[in-house]
Amino acid sequence: MNKVKTLREIKKIVSGLRKKRKRIVFTNGCFDILHYGHIKYLEKCKRLGNILVIGLNNDSSVKKIKGKNRPVTGEKERIAILSALEFVDFVVLFSDKTPEKLIKEIGPDILVKGGDWRVKDIVGAKDVKKRLGRVVTVPFVKGYSTTRMIKRIKNA
């Protein structure tokens, strides 16, 4: 099964899954240089519901957020890696700086972000709560970050 979907495709899929009473979990990120912390985070996301949809920042969006030297891993590779994970159901690439449009269009039951976020600052949280969904933060695995990994590699 091809896990990579356009916004139009995922909206249709999610609509059908809702009729089957499936809980849709949404998270987003750059997921540049996928590491142990990412894996644990995504596993926790999946356990919160039935279907895990990842909004993945495309390369130009990552540059806007992380700077001109990022991403280290291109969007095609990041898509392939995330799609290979058994607990990831769908990946939707987006070009905006934030996933606000995706969240509004998909309407997840559960919106998840990392533990460094405060719920009130999470993009899309108000929209999800308005539809009686939940917004959850998942703590990071201590010692794992892409930025930290890049610094370690540069200093090696």
C-alpha positions, 0 to 999 in steps of 0.5 A: 500500500502506498502510504504517501497521500495528497491532501485531497486523497487523505481527506477522502480516506479519513472520511471513510475511516471515521465512518468505521469509527477509527480515531485519527492521530495527526502529528507533523515535523521535518523528521530530518535524520530520523533517529531513536527519539523520533521512532519512540515519539511516533510509536507513542503517537500511534498508540493514542489512536487507530490511524497515524497521519504524519504531515511532513514539511517539504524541503523548502519548508524545512529551510524556512524553519531550520535554515539554509543547510537543512534538511540534511535528508531530502524529502523523497528519502524522508518520505521513504523512511517514514513510510517504511515504519509499520506504525505510520499509516499515511504521510502527507507532504506540505509546503507551508511553514505550519501544518494549519491548513492540513489540520483544518482539512483533515480534522484529526481526533488527536493532535500530537506534538513534542514535549517542548510545546505548550498546548496553547501554542500548538498550531491547530490546537484550537481547531481540534479542540473546537471539534471536541478532539484532544491535543496531546504533548509527548515528552522527548527521549532525553539526549536525542535531537537532529540538531545535536546529532549534526553538531556531534558529527561536525565535531567528530 
